[in-house]
Amino acid sequence: MKKYAFFAHFNRIAMQRGDKACWTVHFRGACLPAVEVDFKVPVSTRFRPEGTQPRATLRGMATSVVYNGERLVVA
């Protein structure tokens, strides 16, 4: 199966609005929020300097991203 790039970051804005703390995964043009994320593939981290958002991201290559309840599984 073909692999596609994805990246994930912590959604600080949602938490400030009073929502649950969640992650946002960007995969194939879709922005997918999730309370928990289960990565079944290797990821790398990237940090940016202060004053830029998002400060840290997780990046990798995956064949699919599916919801399993409130958990998002990246495989």
Backbone as XML, in Angstrom:
<?xml version="1.0"?>
<chain id="A" units="angstrom">
  <residue number="1" name="MET">
    <atom name="N" x="0.841" y="-1.193" z="0.000"/>
    <atom name="CA" x="0.000" y="0.000" z="0.000"/>
    <atom name="C" x="0.881" y="1.249" z="0.000"/>
  </residue>
  <residue number="2" name="LYS">
    <atom name="N" x="0.371" y="2.279" z="-0.620"/>
    <atom name="CA" x="1.111" y="3.533" z="-0.704"/>
    <atom name="C" x="1.079" y="4.260" z="0.649"/>
  </residue>
  <residue number="3" name="LYS">
    <atom name="N" x="2.201" y="4.873" z="1.013"/>
    <atom name="CA" x="2.279" y="5.634" z="2.258"/>
    <atom name="C" x="2.169" y="7.121" z="1.955"/>
  </residue>
  <residue number="4" name="TYR">
    <atom name="N" x="1.508" y="7.824" z="2.857"/>
    <atom name="CA" x="1.317" y="9.264" z="2.727"/>
    <atom name="C" x="1.879" y="9.960" z="3.968"/>
  </residue>
  <residue number="5" name="ALA">
    <atom name="N" x="2.331" y="11.181" z="3.788"/>
    <atom name="CA" x="2.873" y="11.953" z="4.904"/>
    <atom name="C" x="1.749" y="12.430" z="5.822"/>
  </residue>
  <residue number="6" name="PHE">
    <atom name="N" x="2.046" y="12.495" z="7.124"/>
    <atom name="CA" x="1.111" y="13.063" z="8.094"/>
    <atom name="C" x="1.924" y="13.860" z="9.103"/>
  </residue>
  <residue number="7" name="PHE">
    <atom name="N" x="1.252" y="14.762" z="9.799"/>
    <atom name="CA" x="1.871" y="15.391" z="10.960"/>
    <atom name="C" x="0.801" y="15.621" z="12.011"/>
  </residue>
  <residue number="8" name="ALA">
    <atom name="N" x="1.230" y="15.653" z="13.256"/>
    <atom name="CA" x="0.317" y="15.819" z="14.385"/>
    <atom name="C" x="0.871" y="16.881" z="15.322"/>
  </residue>
  <residue number="9" name="HIS">
    <atom name="N" x="-0.034" y="17.603" z="15.964"/>
    <atom name="CA" x="0.372" y="18.595" z="16.961"/>
    <atom name="C" x="-0.690" y="18.687" z="18.035"/>
  </residue>
  <residue number="10" name="PHE">
    <atom name="N" x="-0.308" y="19.186" z="19.210"/>
    <atom name="CA" x="-1.235" y="19.373" z="20.313"/>
    <atom name="C" x="-2.103" y="20.589" z="20.017"/>
  </residue>
  <residue number="11" name="ASN">
    <atom name="N" x="-3.411" y="20.466" z="20.236"/>
    <atom name="CA" x="-4.337" y="21.554" z="19.928"/>
    <atom name="C" x="-4.532" y="22.418" z="21.177"/>
  </residue>
  <residue number="12" name="ARG">
    <atom name="N" x="-3.651" y="23.374" z="21.369"/>
    <atom name="CA" x="-3.686" y="24.245" z="22.545"/>
    <atom name="C" x="-4.909" y="25.160" z="22.531"/>
  </residue>
  <residue number="13" name="ILE">
    <atom name="N" x="-5.339" y="25.598" z="21.363"/>
    <atom name="CA" x="-6.478" y="26.517" z="21.244"/>
    <atom name="C" x="-7.759" y="25.861" z="21.754"/>
  </residue>
  <residue number="14" name="ALA">
    <atom name="N" x="-7.982" y="24.599" z="21.413"/>
    <atom name="CA" x="-9.175" y="23.888" z="21.883"/>
    <atom name="C" x="-9.174" y="23.799" z="23.410"/>
  </residue>
  <residue number="15" name="MET">
    <atom name="N" x="-8.010" y="23.541" z="23.991"/>
    <atom name="CA" x="-7.918" y="23.438" z="25.441"/>
    <atom name="C" x="-8.211" y="24.782" z="26.099"/>
  </residue>
  <residue number="16" name="GLN">
    <atom name="N" x="-7.755" y="25.874" z="25.509"/>
    <atom name="CA" x="-8.002" y="27.200" z="26.067"/>
    <atom name="C" x="-9.480" y="27.569" z="26.002"/>
  </residue>
  <residue number="17" name="ARG">
    <atom name="N" x="-10.216" y="27.032" z="25.006"/>
    <atom name="CA" x="-11.652" y="27.284" z="24.904"/>
    <atom name="C" x="-12.446" y="26.489" z="25.921"/>
  </residue>
  <residue number="18" name="GLY">
    <atom name="N" x="-11.791" y="25.554" z="26.618"/>
    <atom name="CA" x="-12.475" y="24.746" z="27.609"/>
    <atom name="C" x="-12.836" y="23.362" z="27.111"/>
  </residue>
  <residue number="19" name="ASP">
    <atom name="N" x="-12.465" y="23.033" z="25.867"/>
    <atom name="CA" x="-12.698" y="21.689" z="25.348"/>
    <atom name="C" x="-11.685" y="20.726" z="25.976"/>
  </residue>
  <residue number="20" name="LYS">
    <atom name="N" x="-11.862" y="19.434" z="25.685"/>
    <atom name="CA" x="-10.879" y="18.455" z="26.141"/>
    <atom name="C" x="-9.542" y="18.722" z="25.460"/>
  </residue>
  <residue number="21" name="ALA">
    <atom name="N" x="-8.480" y="18.409" z="26.179"/>
    <atom name="CA" x="-7.157" y="18.503" z="25.568"/>
    <atom name="C" x="-7.098" y="17.488" z="24.439"/>
  </residue>
  <residue number="22" name="CYS">
    <atom name="N" x="-6.730" y="17.923" z="23.248"/>
    <atom name="CA" x="-6.736" y="16.986" z="22.120"/>
    <atom name="C" x="-5.561" y="17.247" z="21.195"/>
  </residue>
  <residue number="23" name="TRP">
    <atom name="N" x="-5.337" y="16.251" z="20.349"/>
    <atom name="CA" x="-4.328" y="16.305" z="19.306"/>
    <atom name="C" x="-5.021" y="16.517" z="17.973"/>
  </residue>
  <residue number="24" name="THR">
    <atom name="N" x="-4.315" y="17.098" z="17.036"/>
    <atom name="CA" x="-4.828" y="17.249" z="15.682"/>
    <atom name="C" x="-3.852" y="16.553" z="14.741"/>
  </residue>
  <residue number="25" name="VAL">
    <atom name="N" x="-4.392" y="15.637" z="13.927"/>
    <atom name="CA" x="-3.584" y="14.910" z="12.951"/>
    <atom name="C" x="-3.992" y="15.392" z="11.566"/>
  </residue>
  <residue number="26" name="HIS">
    <atom name="N" x="-3.032" y="15.791" z="10.757"/>
    <atom name="CA" x="-3.273" y="16.230" z="9.387"/>
    <atom name="C" x="-2.809" y="15.115" z="8.450"/>
  </residue>
  <residue number="27" name="PHE">
    <atom name="N" x="-3.755" y="14.556" z="7.672"/>
    <atom name="CA" x="-3.463" y="13.417" z="6.809"/>
    <atom name="C" x="-4.279" y="13.524" z="5.531"/>
  </residue>
  <residue number="28" name="ARG">
    <atom name="N" x="-3.615" y="13.542" z="4.401"/>
    <atom name="CA" x="-4.241" y="13.597" z="3.077"/>
    <atom name="C" x="-5.273" y="14.729" z="2.960"/>
  </residue>
  <residue number="29" name="GLY">
    <atom name="N" x="-4.932" y="15.912" z="3.435"/>
    <atom name="CA" x="-5.783" y="17.082" z="3.293"/>
    <atom name="C" x="-6.864" y="17.215" z="4.344"/>
  </residue>
  <residue number="30" name="ALA">
    <atom name="N" x="-6.938" y="16.284" z="5.289"/>
    <atom name="CA" x="-7.967" y="16.340" z="6.333"/>
    <atom name="C" x="-7.315" y="16.692" z="7.666"/>
  </residue>
  <residue number="31" name="CYS">
    <atom name="N" x="-8.048" y="17.450" z="8.473"/>
    <atom name="CA" x="-7.623" y="17.836" z="9.812"/>
    <atom name="C" x="-8.483" y="17.046" z="10.797"/>
  </residue>
  <residue number="32" name="LEU">
    <atom name="N" x="-7.884" y="16.099" z="11.511"/>
    <atom name="CA" x="-8.627" y="15.155" z="12.340"/>
    <atom name="C" x="-8.302" y="15.358" z="13.822"/>
  </residue>
  <residue number="33" name="PRO">
    <atom name="N" x="-9.220" y="15.918" z="14.617"/>
    <atom name="CA" x="-8.969" y="16.070" z="16.052"/>
    <atom name="C" x="-9.263" y="14.760" z="16.793"/>
  </residue>
  <residue number="34" name="ALA">
    <atom name="N" x="-8.492" y="14.484" z="17.846"/>
    <atom name="CA" x="-8.693" y="13.272" z="18.632"/>
    <atom name="C" x="-8.156" y="13.473" z="20.043"/>
  </residue>
  <residue number="35" name="VAL">
    <atom name="N" x="-8.829" y="12.875" z="21.009"/>
    <atom name="CA" x="-8.387" y="12.955" z="22.402"/>
    <atom name="C" x="-7.133" y="12.108" z="22.600"/>
  </residue>
  <residue number="36" name="GLU">
    <atom name="N" x="-7.105" y="10.923" z="21.994"/>
    <atom name="CA" x="-5.937" y="10.051" z="22.078"/>
    <atom name="C" x="-5.496" y="9.655" z="20.667"/>
  </residue>
  <residue number="37" name="VAL">
    <atom name="N" x="-4.194" y="9.538" z="20.481"/>
    <atom name="CA" x="-3.656" y="9.107" z="19.192"/>
    <atom name="C" x="-2.720" y="7.934" z="19.442"/>
  </residue>
  <residue number="38" name="ASP">
    <atom name="N" x="-2.913" y="6.863" z="18.695"/>
    <atom name="CA" x="-2.081" y="5.670" z="18.799"/>
    <atom name="C" x="-1.279" y="5.541" z="17.504"/>
  </residue>
  <residue number="39" name="PHE">
    <atom name="N" x="0.042" y="5.768" z="17.597"/>
    <atom name="CA" x="0.902" y="5.709" z="16.420"/>
    <atom name="C" x="1.459" y="4.296" z="16.272"/>
  </residue>
  <residue number="40" name="LYS">
    <atom name="N" x="1.130" y="3.635" z="15.177"/>
    <atom name="CA" x="1.651" y="2.298" z="14.869"/>
    <atom name="C" x="2.819" y="2.371" z="13.893"/>
  </residue>
  <residue number="41" name="VAL">
    <atom name="N" x="3.243" y="3.579" z="13.569"/>
    <atom name="CA" x="4.346" y="3.800" z="12.640"/>
    <atom name="C" x="5.404" y="4.667" z="13.321"/>
  </residue>
  <residue number="42" name="PRO">
    <atom name="N" x="6.648" y="4.615" z="12.852"/>
    <atom name="CA" x="7.685" y="5.481" z="13.427"/>
    <atom name="C" x="7.376" y="6.958" z="13.163"/>
  </residue>
  <residue number="43" name="VAL">
    <atom name="N" x="7.655" y="7.796" z="14.156"/>
    <atom name="CA" x="7.462" y="9.242" z="14.001"/>
    <atom name="C" x="8.758" y="9.960" z="14.355"/>
  </residue>
  <residue number="44" name="SER">
    <atom name="N" x="8.911" y="11.147" z="13.803"/>
    <atom name="CA" x="10.026" y="12.016" z="14.167"/>
    <atom name="C" x="9.448" y="13.309" z="14.722"/>
  </residue>
  <residue number="45" name="THR">
    <atom name="N" x="10.220" y="13.968" z="15.560"/>
    <atom name="CA" x="9.757" y="15.212" z="16.169"/>
    <atom name="C" x="10.443" y="16.395" z="15.519"/>
  </residue>
  <residue number="46" name="ARG">
    <atom name="N" x="9.761" y="17.531" z="15.556"/>
    <atom name="CA" x="10.327" y="18.771" z="15.020"/>
    <atom name="C" x="9.925" y="19.898" z="15.963"/>
  </residue>
  <residue number="47" name="PHE">
    <atom name="N" x="10.888" y="20.666" z="16.429"/>
    <atom name="CA" x="10.624" y="21.787" z="17.317"/>
    <atom name="C" x="10.913" y="23.092" z="16.604"/>
  </residue>
  <residue number="48" name="ARG">
    <atom name="N" x="10.079" y="24.076" z="16.871"/>
    <atom name="CA" x="10.260" y="25.415" z="16.301"/>
    <atom name="C" x="10.625" y="26.385" z="17.417"/>
  </residue>
  <residue number="49" name="PRO">
    <atom name="N" x="11.197" y="27.519" z="17.075"/>
    <atom name="CA" x="11.537" y="28.496" z="18.113"/>
    <atom name="C" x="10.286" y="29.094" z="18.758"/>
  </residue>
  <residue number="50" name="GLU">
    <atom name="N" x="10.479" y="29.687" z="19.924"/>
    <atom name="CA" x="9.356" y="30.323" z="20.618"/>
    <atom name="C" x="8.726" y="31.394" z="19.746"/>
  </residue>
  <residue number="51" name="GLY">
    <atom name="N" x="7.425" y="31.573" z="19.903"/>
    <atom name="CA" x="6.712" y="32.602" z="19.151"/>
    <atom name="C" x="6.083" y="32.089" z="17.876"/>
  </residue>
  <residue number="52" name="THR">
    <atom name="N" x="6.333" y="30.856" z="17.528"/>
    <atom name="CA" x="5.699" y="30.277" z="16.348"/>
    <atom name="C" x="4.838" y="29.097" z="16.769"/>
  </residue>
  <residue number="53" name="GLN">
    <atom name="N" x="3.776" y="28.866" z="16.050"/>
    <atom name="CA" x="2.866" y="27.766" z="16.355"/>
    <atom name="C" x="2.745" y="26.849" z="15.156"/>
  </residue>
  <residue number="54" name="PRO">
    <atom name="N" x="2.608" y="25.589" z="15.304"/>
    <atom name="CA" x="2.746" y="24.853" z="16.566"/>
    <atom name="C" x="4.217" y="24.700" z="16.949"/>
  </residue>
  <residue number="55" name="ARG">
    <atom name="N" x="4.498" y="24.702" z="18.255"/>
    <atom name="CA" x="5.874" y="24.621" z="18.751"/>
    <atom name="C" x="6.518" y="23.292" z="18.405"/>
  </residue>
  <residue number="56" name="ALA">
    <atom name="N" x="5.766" y="22.191" z="18.563"/>
    <atom name="CA" x="6.332" y="20.864" z="18.298"/>
    <atom name="C" x="5.350" y="20.063" z="17.460"/>
  </residue>
  <residue number="57" name="THR">
    <atom name="N" x="5.882" y="19.308" z="16.521"/>
    <atom name="CA" x="5.039" y="18.450" z="15.697"/>
    <atom name="C" x="5.653" y="17.051" z="15.647"/>
  </residue>
  <residue number="58" name="LEU">
    <atom name="N" x="4.787" y="16.090" z="15.398"/>
    <atom name="CA" x="5.203" y="14.712" z="15.157"/>
    <atom name="C" x="4.932" y="14.444" z="13.695"/>
  </residue>
  <residue number="59" name="ARG">
    <atom name="N" x="5.912" y="13.864" z="12.984"/>
    <atom name="CA" x="5.765" y="13.647" z="11.544"/>
    <atom name="C" x="6.102" y="12.214" z="11.204"/>
  </residue>
  <residue number="60" name="GLY">
    <atom name="N" x="5.492" y="11.736" z="10.120"/>
    <atom name="CA" x="5.802" y="10.394" z="9.671"/>
    <atom name="C" x="5.073" y="10.048" z="8.384"/>
  </residue>
  <residue number="61" name="MET">
    <atom name="N" x="5.152" y="8.774" z="8.029"/>
    <atom name="CA" x="4.488" y="8.254" z="6.834"/>
    <atom name="C" x="3.531" y="7.152" z="7.272"/>
  </residue>
  <residue number="62" name="ALA">
    <atom name="N" x="2.291" y="7.185" z="6.765"/>
    <atom name="CA" x="1.283" y="6.198" z="7.160"/>
    <atom name="C" x="0.445" y="5.804" z="5.956"/>
  </residue>
  <residue number="63" name="THR">
    <atom name="N" x="-0.133" y="4.620" z="6.018"/>
    <atom name="CA" x="-1.027" y="4.159" z="4.956"/>
    <atom name="C" x="-2.476" y="4.509" z="5.263"/>
  </residue>
  <residue number="64" name="SER">
    <atom name="N" x="-2.819" y="4.614" z="6.567"/>
    <atom name="CA" x="-4.207" y="4.933" z="6.920"/>
    <atom name="C" x="-4.280" y="5.583" z="8.289"/>
  </residue>
  <residue number="65" name="VAL">
    <atom name="N" x="-5.353" y="6.326" z="8.491"/>
    <atom name="CA" x="-5.679" y="6.915" z="9.781"/>
    <atom name="C" x="-7.165" y="6.645" z="10.002"/>
  </residue>
  <residue number="66" name="VAL">
    <atom name="N" x="-7.497" y="5.942" z="11.087"/>
    <atom name="CA" x="-8.891" y="5.574" z="11.346"/>
    <atom name="C" x="-9.272" y="5.900" z="12.786"/>
  </residue>
  <residue number="67" name="TYR">
    <atom name="N" x="-10.560" y="6.235" z="12.994"/>
    <atom name="CA" x="-11.092" y="6.470" z="14.332"/>
    <atom name="C" x="-11.467" y="5.146" z="14.969"/>
  </residue>
  <residue number="68" name="ASN">
    <atom name="N" x="-11.155" y="5.013" z="16.246"/>
    <atom name="CA" x="-11.565" y="3.865" z="17.042"/>
    <atom name="C" x="-12.131" y="4.445" z="18.331"/>
  </residue>
  <residue number="69" name="GLY">
    <atom name="N" x="-13.397" y="4.872" z="18.303"/>
    <atom name="CA" x="-13.976" y="5.601" z="19.432"/>
    <atom name="C" x="-13.405" y="7.008" z="19.476"/>
  </residue>
  <residue number="70" name="GLU">
    <atom name="N" x="-12.867" y="7.411" z="20.634"/>
    <atom name="CA" x="-12.216" y="8.720" z="20.743"/>
    <atom name="C" x="-10.739" y="8.631" z="20.374"/>
  </residue>
  <residue number="71" name="ARG">
    <atom name="N" x="-10.256" y="7.448" z="20.087"/>
    <atom name="CA" x="-8.843" y="7.230" z="19.750"/>
    <atom name="C" x="-8.666" y="7.213" z="18.248"/>
  </residue>
  <residue number="72" name="LEU">
    <atom name="N" x="-7.612" y="7.858" z="17.797"/>
    <atom name="CA" x="-7.255" y="7.881" z="16.380"/>
    <atom name="C" x="-6.046" y="6.957" z="16.206"/>
  </residue>
  <residue number="73" name="VAL">
    <atom name="N" x="-6.155" y="5.991" z="15.301"/>
    <atom name="CA" x="-5.067" y="5.036" z="15.080"/>
    <atom name="C" x="-4.382" y="5.384" z="13.774"/>
  </residue>
  <residue number="74" name="VAL">
    <atom name="N" x="-3.085" y="5.672" z="13.839"/>
    <atom name="CA" x="-2.288" y="6.011" z="12.672"/>
    <atom name="C" x="-1.445" y="4.780" z="12.338"/>
  </residue>
  <residue number="75" name="ALA">
    <atom name="N" x="-1.722" y="4.169" z="11.186"/>
    <atom name="CA" x="-0.996" y="2.940" z="10.815"/>
    <atom name="C" x="-0.382" y="3.075" z="9.432"/>
  </residue>
</chain>
